[in-house]
Amino acid sequence: MTQFPAVRPSGPSGPVRIGERAARALVAELARRNDPKAALLVGAAPGAAALAAAIDALLPGDTLTVVPAATTDAATLREHVTAQGRWVADRVRVVDSLAEADAAELVIAAEPFTGTDEETRDVVDGLTKYLTDGAVLSVAAPVFRTDGAAAELDRIGVLHGVRTDLVLRNSPPVRVHHLRFTPAAAASAAQLAPAYRPSSVPLTRGMHIDSNGVAAAGIALGLAAVARVVRPKSKLWLVPALAAAPVAAFFRDPQRDVPEDPSAVVAAADGQVLSVQRLHDERFGDGEWLRIAVFLSVLDVHVNRSPVAGKVVDYFVADGGFVNAMKPDAEHNVAAYTVLDTAHGTVVVAQRTGLIARRIVQRAPVGALLARGERFGLIRFGSRTDVYLPADAATPLVGPGDKVVGGSSVIARWS
């Protein structure tokens, strides 16, 4: 049986396990693809969360090859798979060793990496041999380590990352790295559903709080605790304590129903349409652009979503001022530009700062594929988002003053 030295069930500080939430993050790339695909799960054991999550993510046309962990054997694993029923048994194949597996469109390491940086490079190199062109390797490593696997995966992720998911609700917390070593076709983004984001905290079935909101609320409560200790007779601690809830609410992240119509272009953010105009911008190429600008007040949801399905091919930040986003001069504010390659040409999303908004978060690295309506960032405390579409390929469906909902409202349609 093939056993990789960097895949270990425990580390120097105790056991490192993959829980249900981390397992769902590991198989996220499998779950979001709607076309038939082959996946490979390495280091699985009966009852393991990663194996259960991978089986749950399978669609009728999918296949899953499973390599046993060092702590189990293929016969036991086959019995476990067979016990899941005929539907699962027909789609899941257990092999004795990795050498018997075929290349797949998604390779998942079922156990976290806790080895040295050299061991991690070896295991990654070994697993990349089983990736087809444009395929994704999904692996996890403990968060609170500054050497070994964690640091090495961070370095690899800078060059080849699709994205990294932080899973705090795991024992211990882990980072799940989704790595791609060969380019993916932009057209394949149309087959994707929005990615699962474990960093947002679910409050109800339809409402989450972004991780930024959890951190901000935690800071507010921490300040309240300190104020209560330092000045126990003062009511000053109530100020940050009462502010925690509205601050967290600012980072609310509701679930959205994304239109299935492939010709639809959806809003990149909640808010009010400021302008719809045709213009030229040489930064994005020759030709005329249709720009739809949306203003976000402090009361709007500030999570940004991709208006179209496409591949991130460029990202840059332009310096500028911090003028009120409602004013025309806001066009020259500091802005982050995410450039997408799509089946209909280049599409650009600009996240602009405003009078209060001074912080832009963008989570989609160059090379990542975004589904239509997928979360890719946020702007803190009000601002504006602009969507640039090829003017000769899109027809606007909104006008100034219209209210739109990010990920759901159709703002334009491909001709």
CORJOGI-V435539 format. One record per residue. N is the residue number from 1. RES is the residue in one letter. SS is DSSP state (H for helix, E for strand, - for the rest). Layout:
n/res/ss
N/RES/SS
N/RES/SS
This chain:
n/res/ss
1/M/-
2/T/-
3/Q/-
4/F/-
5/P/-
6/A/-
7/V/E
8/R/-
9/P/-
10/S/E
11/G/E
12/P/-
13/S/-
14/G/E
15/P/E
16/V/-
17/R/-
18/I/-
19/G/-
20/E/H
21/R/H
22/A/H
23/A/H
24/R/H
25/A/H
26/L/H
27/V/-
28/A/H
29/E/H
30/L/H
31/A/H
32/R/-
33/R/E
34/N/-
35/D/-
36/P/-
37/K/-
38/A/E
39/A/E
40/L/E
41/L/E
42/V/E
43/G/E
44/A/E
45/A/-
46/P/-
47/G/-
48/A/-
49/A/H
50/A/H
51/L/H
52/A/H
53/A/H
54/A/H
55/I/H
56/D/H
57/A/H
58/L/-
59/L/-
60/P/-
61/G/-
62/D/-
63/T/E
64/L/E
65/T/E
66/V/E
67/V/E
68/P/E
69/A/-
70/A/-
71/T/-
72/T/-
73/D/-
74/A/H
75/A/H
76/T/H
77/L/H
78/R/H
79/E/H
80/H/H
81/V/H
82/T/H
83/A/-
84/Q/-
85/G/-
86/R/H
87/W/H
88/V/H
89/A/H
90/D/-
91/R/-
92/V/E
93/R/E
94/V/E
95/V/E
96/D/-
97/S/-
98/L/H
99/A/H
100/E/H
101/A/-
102/D/-
103/A/-
104/A/E
105/E/E
106/L/E
107/V/E
108/I/E
109/A/E
110/A/-
111/E/-
112/P/-
113/F/E
114/T/-
115/G/-
116/T/-
117/D/H
118/E/H
119/E/H
120/T/H
121/R/H
122/D/H
123/V/H
124/V/H
125/D/H
126/G/H
127/L/H
128/T/H
129/K/-
130/Y/-
131/L/E
132/T/E
133/D/E
134/G/E
135/A/E
136/V/E
137/L/E
138/S/E
139/V/E
140/A/E
141/A/E
142/P/E
143/V/-
144/F/-
145/R/-
146/T/-
147/D/-
148/G/H
149/A/H
150/A/H
151/A/H
152/E/H
153/L/H
154/D/H
155/R/H
156/I/H
157/G/H
158/V/H
159/L/H
160/H/H
161/G/E
162/V/E
163/R/E
164/T/E
165/D/E
166/L/E
167/V/E
168/L/-
169/R/-
170/N/-
171/S/-
172/P/-
173/P/-
174/V/E
175/R/E
176/V/E
177/H/E
178/H/E
179/L/E
180/R/E
181/F/-
182/T/-
183/P/-
184/A/-
185/A/-
186/A/H
187/A/H
188/S/H
189/A/H
190/A/H
191/Q/H
192/L/E
193/A/-
194/P/-
195/A/-
196/Y/-
197/R/-
198/P/-
199/S/-
200/S/-
201/V/E
202/P/E
203/L/-
204/T/-
205/R/-
206/G/-
207/M/E
208/H/E
209/I/E
210/D/-
211/S/H
212/N/H
213/G/H
214/V/H
215/A/H
216/A/H
217/A/H
218/G/H
219/I/H
220/A/H
221/L/H
222/G/H
223/L/H
224/A/H
225/A/H
226/V/H
227/A/H
228/R/H
229/V/H
230/V/H
231/R/-
232/P/-
233/K/-
234/S/-
235/K/-
236/L/-
237/W/H
238/L/H
239/V/H
240/P/H
241/A/H
242/L/H
243/A/H
244/A/H
245/A/H
246/P/H
247/V/H
248/A/H
249/A/H
250/F/H
251/F/-
252/R/E
253/D/E
254/P/E
255/Q/-
256/R/-
257/D/-
258/V/-
259/P/-
260/E/-
261/D/-
262/P/-
263/S/-
264/A/E
265/V/E
266/V/E
267/A/-
268/A/-
269/A/-
270/D/-
271/G/E
272/Q/E
273/V/E
274/L/E
275/S/E
276/V/E
277/Q/E
278/R/E
279/L/E
280/H/E
281/D/-
282/E/H
283/R/H
284/F/H
285/G/-
286/D/-
287/G/-
288/E/E
289/W/E
290/L/E
291/R/E
292/I/E
293/A/E
294/V/E
295/F/E
296/L/E
297/S/-
298/V/-
299/L/-
300/D/-
301/V/-
302/H/-
303/V/E
304/N/E
305/R/E
306/S/-
307/P/-
308/V/-
309/A/-
310/G/E
311/K/E
312/V/E
313/V/E
314/D/E
315/Y/E
316/F/E
317/V/E
318/A/E
319/D/-
320/G/-
321/G/E
322/F/-
323/V/-
324/N/-
325/A/-
326/M/-
327/K/-
328/P/H
329/D/H
330/A/H
331/E/H
332/H/H
333/N/E
334/V/-
335/A/E
336/A/E
337/Y/E
338/T/E
339/V/E
340/L/E
341/D/E
342/T/E
343/A/-
344/H/-
345/G/E
346/T/E
347/V/E
348/V/E
349/V/E
350/A/E
351/Q/E
352/R/E
353/T/-
354/G/-
355/L/-
356/I/-
357/A/-
358/R/-
359/R/-
360/I/E
361/V/E
362/Q/E
363/R/-
364/A/-
365/P/-
366/V/-
367/G/-
368/A/-
369/L/E
370/L/E
371/A/-
372/R/-
373/G/-
374/E/-
375/R/E
376/F/E
377/G/E
378/L/E
379/I/E
380/R/-
381/F/-
382/G/-
383/S/E
384/R/E
385/T/E
386/D/E
387/V/E
388/Y/E
389/L/E
390/P/E
391/A/-
392/D/-
393/A/-
394/A/E
395/T/E
396/P/E
397/L/-
398/V/-
399/G/-
400/P/-
401/G/-
402/D/-
403/K/E
404/V/E
405/V/-
406/G/-
407/G/-
408/S/-
409/S/-
410/V/E
411/I/E
412/A/E
413/R/E
414/W/E
415/S/-
